[in-house]
């Protein structure tokens, strides 16, 4: 993308700004297949949508909510079919098989990274290497340095509070492995990041040289900081202000959900401890009360069944819900970082343009080529950011739909197991009562 050299210099007030608010953000389609249009009214309630303000309507009836849900499912299906039809995947990666390594110097976990591809950039159709967390961290840093205009998926946190979580426990390693697998799949599915040479080295090299490619790092970030350091951004365009506001609001809601979920998980853990003790009391009681042995053993069995159901429910909360919430909190930080870089790119362009116009007014020199290069970089930043924003919204929609559906099923399963357990106790007590009457009659 380049700007034609025939474009003559104009006053800054007349030059069409490549970052102007005339361009509107193209969010993901709404439930009806159209595009939501931001409302300019000052009294409208802004809901948590795909980064665009919408007017909150009055409470809907159950039938209208059902119809809306059906429309959402149809829209999701259409979007998925379109995605499959327009993008043919030719790079498949998987992270699995964690192994613990113990040496005199350190103890660490490595993961198997398997790759299957038909791309000509790869010498072989299949690769299998082992990588540790710091290798994934190296890859992400390389992607962030060499692709500054793109949103780089987040990694799970590197450090764990000592004494709170054992980083070598089976549960922690499993959760981290799933997060690393999701990170690598998102990178491999990206139309630009998947062709990065650092990703190729990460997937194929037996011994990953982390010093490799230091001289190839982009100079864009340094030049932006130097030029934009003393220039204050004129104004962030409205569409990117909406992005920033949405990220702040989304982050606040995720933080609230995370805190409440943590409290619920703690209460469930404490309740589970009490419930197990509660069941053991009935078991010991049954051993010393022959006349009530069967009913007491039945109660103990019901409590045990409820304990198992509650364990599954708590596991869903800790291993499914909380990691996704944390991933999107980190995703928000990554997106904010890209927005800040976009602002720096805009500030660089504005600063150079205003300086060039001042020089032109003084000595009649033409607008230098570096100004047009800065404009090209700013336009590239905008295009890449918008594309990644829409991809992120689509991924978020699918992730949370899957997450909430699984949560609903887990809760239904929990209550069904508890209900079935106590209903079986009622049957047992009724049979016991019938037996007692028969004995009395005899």
NUTI-860021 format. One record per residue (C-alpha): y negated, z, x negated. Coordinates in steps of 0.2 Angstrom, whole numbers, padded with zeros to 4 digits, always signed. Layout:
N
YZX ...
This chain:
442
+0000+0000+0000 -0016-0005-0008 -0034-0008-0002 -0041-0025-0004 -0054-0028-0018 -0065-0038-0007 -0070-0023+0003 -0089-0021-0001 -0097-0003-0004 -0105+0004+0012 -0114+0020+0015 -0102+0035+0017 -0107+0037+0035 -0101+0020+0039 -0085+0019+0029 -0070+0022+0040 -0062+0037+0034 -0043+0035+0031 -0041+0053+0037 -0052+0052+0052 -0046+0060+0069 -0046+0043+0076 -0027+0042+0072 -0017+0053+0084 -0002+0063+0079 +0014+0055+0086 +0025+0069+0091 +0043+0068+0097 +0045+0061+0115 +0044+0074+0129 +0057+0076+0142 +0052+0061+0152 +0052+0049+0137 +0033+0048+0135 +0021+0055+0123 +0012+0072+0127 -0007+0070+0127 -0017+0084+0120 -0029+0092+0133 -0047+0094+0128 -0051+0108+0141 -0056+0124+0134 -0047+0134+0148 -0030+0127+0145 -0016+0138+0139 -0008+0131+0123 +0011+0133+0123 +0023+0132+0109 +0026+0113+0109 +0029+0100+0095 +0013+0104+0087 +0002+0097+0102 -0007+0107+0115 -0001+0106+0133 -0007+0113+0149 +0005+0127+0155 +0009+0124+0174 +0013+0136+0187 +0031+0144+0187 +0043+0131+0192 +0057+0133+0205 +0075+0134+0200 +0079+0116+0205 +0064+0109+0195 +0070+0118+0180 +0087+0111+0182 +0081+0094+0184 +0070+0096+0168 +0085+0102+0158 +0095+0087+0164 +0081+0076+0158 +0080+0085+0142 +0099+0081+0139 +0096+0063+0143 +0082+0062+0131 +0091+0070+0118 +0106+0058+0120 +0095+0043+0120 +0086+0049+0104 +0103+0052+0096 +0109+0035+0100 +0093+0027+0094 +0095+0037+0078 +0113+0032+0075 +0109+0013+0079 +0094+0012+0067 +0100+0022+0053 +0117+0019+0044 +0121+0033+0033 +0128+0029+0016 +0127+0046+0007 +0138+0061+0012 +0137+0077+0004 +0146+0094+0006 +0144+0111-0001 +0160+0122+0000 +0173+0132-0010 +0163+0146-0018 +0170+0154-0034 +0165+0169-0043 +0163+0168-0062 +0163+0183-0073 +0157+0183-0091 +0151+0195-0104 +0133+0190-0101 +0133+0188-0082 +0142+0186-0066 +0138+0172-0054 +0144+0161-0040 +0147+0142-0041 +0149+0130-0026 +0159+0114-0025 +0147+0099-0022 +0157+0084-0015 +0149+0067-0013 +0154+0051-0005 +0143+0035-0005 +0143+0016-0005 +0126+0015-0014 +0124+0004-0029 +0114+0017-0038 +0130+0027-0040 +0143+0021-0052 +0158+0029-0042 +0161+0030-0023 +0166+0049-0025 +0160+0063-0035 +0165+0082-0036 +0154+0094-0047 +0151+0113-0047 +0134+0120-0045 +0126+0137-0045 +0111+0143-0035 +0099+0140-0050 +0105+0121-0050 +0099+0119-0032 +0083+0128-0036 +0081+0116-0051 +0084+0101-0039 +0071+0107-0026 +0058+0110-0040 +0061+0092-0046 +0059+0085-0029 +0043+0095-0025 +0036+0089-0042 +0041+0070-0040 +0038+0068-0021 +0022+0079-0018 +0018+0069-0002 +0035+0074+0007 +0042+0089+0015 +0055+0097+0004 +0068+0107+0014 +0069+0125+0009 +0082+0135+0000 +0088+0152+0005 +0079+0166-0005 +0085+0168-0023 +0082+0187-0024 +0091+0200-0013 +0085+0218-0012 +0096+0229-0023 +0107+0241-0013 +0103+0232+0004 +0115+0217+0002 +0129+0214-0010 +0126+0196-0016 +0144+0194-0021 +0151+0200-0004 +0161+0187+0006 +0148+0187+0020 +0133+0185+0009 +0142+0171-0001 +0147+0162+0015 +0130+0163+0023 +0122+0156+0007 +0135+0142+0005 +0130+0136+0023 +0112+0137+0019 +0114+0127+0003 +0125+0114+0012 +0112+0112+0025 +0098+0110+0012 +0108+0096+0003 +0112+0087+0019 +0094+0087+0024 +0089+0079+0007 +0103+0067+0008 +0098+0061+0025 +0080+0059+0020 +0075+0040+0018 +0065+0044+0003 +0071+0060-0005 +0089+0053-0005 +0085+0040-0018 +0077+0052-0030 +0085+0050-0047 +0085+0069-0049 +0096+0070-0034 +0108+0057-0042 +0109+0068-0057 +0112+0083-0047 +0127+0075-0038 +0135+0066-0052 +0132+0074-0069 +0146+0086-0075 +0134+0096-0086 +0117+0096-0078 +0103+0096-0091 +0089+0105-0083 +0076+0099-0096 +0080+0081-0091 +0065+0072-0084 +0051+0084-0089 +0041+0069-0095 +0043+0060-0079 +0034+0073-0068 +0019+0066-0058 +0001+0068-0063 -0005+0068-0046 -0005+0086-0043 -0015+0089-0059 -0028+0076-0056 -0031+0082-0038 -0034+0100-0044 -0046+0094-0057 -0056+0083-0046 -0055+0093-0030 -0057+0110-0039 -0076+0110-0037 -0077+0101-0020 -0076+0109-0003 -0066+0099+0010 -0078+0092+0022 -0067+0094+0037 -0048+0094+0041 -0045+0080+0054 -0040+0087+0072 -0022+0081+0071 -0019+0091+0055 -0028+0106+0062 -0016+0105+0077 -0002+0105+0064 -0009+0120+0056 -0012+0130+0072 +0006+0126+0078 +0014+0132+0062 +0004+0148+0063 +0009+0151+0081 +0027+0146+0077 +0028+0158+0062 +0022+0172+0073 +0035+0169+0086 +0049+0168+0074 +0043+0184+0065 +0043+0193+0082 +0060+0187+0087 +0067+0191+0070 +0061+0209+0070 +0068+0212+0088 +0085+0204+0083 +0086+0215+0068 +0083+0230+0079 +0096+0224+0091 +0109+0221+0077 +0106+0239+0071 +0108+0246+0088 +0124+0236+0091 +0131+0242+0074 +0127+0260+0079 +0134+0258+0096 +0150+0250+0089 +0153+0265+0078 +0151+0277+0093 +0162+0266+0103 +0176+0266+0090 +0175+0285+0090 +0175+0286+0109 +0191+0276+0110 +0200+0286+0097 +0197+0302+0107 +0206+0295+0122 +0220+0290+0111 +0222+0307+0104 +0221+0315+0121 +0235+0304+0128 +0246+0311+0115 +0244+0328+0122 +0244+0324+0141 +0260+0317+0146 +0255+0315+0165 +0239+0305+0160 +0246+0296+0145 +0246+0279+0153 +0229+0279+0160 +0221+0287+0144 +0230+0274+0134 +0223+0261+0145 +0205+0267+0143 +0208+0267+0124 +0214+0249+0125 +0199+0244+0135 +0187+0252+0123 +0196+0244+0108 +0194+0227+0117 +0176+0230+0120 +0174+0234+0101 +0182+0218+0096 +0170+0208+0108 +0155+0217+0102 +0160+0213+0084 +0160+0195+0088 +0143+0196+0096 +0135+0205+0082 +0143+0193+0069 +0135+0178+0079 +0118+0187+0078 +0119+0191+0059 +0127+0175+0053 +0120+0162+0066 +0104+0167+0073 +0095+0177+0059 +0099+0163+0045 +0091+0150+0056 +0076+0160+0060 +0074+0163+0041 +0076+0145+0037 +0062+0140+0048 +0051+0153+0042 +0053+0146+0025 +0052+0128+0032 +0034+0133+0039 +0029+0139+0021 +0035+0122+0014 +0025+0112+0028 +0010+0123+0025 +0011+0119+0006 +0012+0100+0010 -0004+0102+0021 -0013+0110+0007 -0009+0096-0004 -0014+0084+0009 -0031+0093+0010 -0033+0092-0009 -0029+0073-0009 -0043+0071+0005 -0055+0082-0005 -0052+0071-0021 -0055+0055-0012 -0071+0062-0003 -0077+0069-0020 -0075+0053-0029 -0082+0043-0015 -0098+0053-0014 -0100+0053-0033 -0098+0034-0033 -0111+0031-0019 -0123+0042-0028 -0121+0032-0044 -0122+0016-0034 -0139+0022-0027 -0145+0026-0045 -0139+0011-0055 -0132-0001-0043 -0114+0000-0050 -0100-0005-0038 -0088+0007-0031 -0075+0010-0045 -0057+0006-0043 -0051+0024-0045 -0060+0028-0028 -0049+0015-0019 -0033+0022-0028 -0038+0039-0022 -0040+0032-0004 -0022+0024-0006 -0015+0041-0011 -0023+0049+0004 -0017+0036+0016 +0001+0038+0008 +0000+0057+0010 -0005+0055+0029 +0009+0042+0032 +0023+0053+0023 +0017+0069+0031 +0017+0062+0049 +0035+0054+0046 +0042+0070+0039 +0033+0080+0053 +0042+0070+0066 +0059+0072+0057 +0056+0090+0056 +0052+0092+0074 +0068+0082+0079 +0079+0093+0067 +0071+0109+0074 +0074+0103+0092 +0093+0100+0089 +0095+0115+0078 +0088+0127+0091 +0097+0119+0105 +0113+0121+0096 +0109+0139+0092 +0103+0144+0109 +0118+0136+0117 +0130+0145+0105 +0121+0162+0108 +0123+0160+0127 +0141+0156+0126 +0144+0171+0114 +0136+0182+0127 +0146+0175+0141 +0162+0177+0131 +0157+0195+0127 +0154+0201+0145 +0170+0191+0151 +0181+0200+0138 +0173+0217+0143 +0175+0213+0162 +0193+0208+0159 +0197+0223+0149 +0191+0235+0163 +0198+0225+0177 +0215+0227+0168 +0213+0246+0168 +0209+0246+0187 +0226+0237+0190 +0235+0250+0179 +0227+0264+0188 +0232+0257+0205 +0250+0254+0199 +0250+0272+0193 +0244+0279+0209 +0258+0269+0219 +0271+0276+0207 +0265+0294+0210 +0265+0291+0229 +0283+0285+0228 +0288+0300+0217 +0280+0312+0230 +0289+0303+0244 +0306+0304+0235 
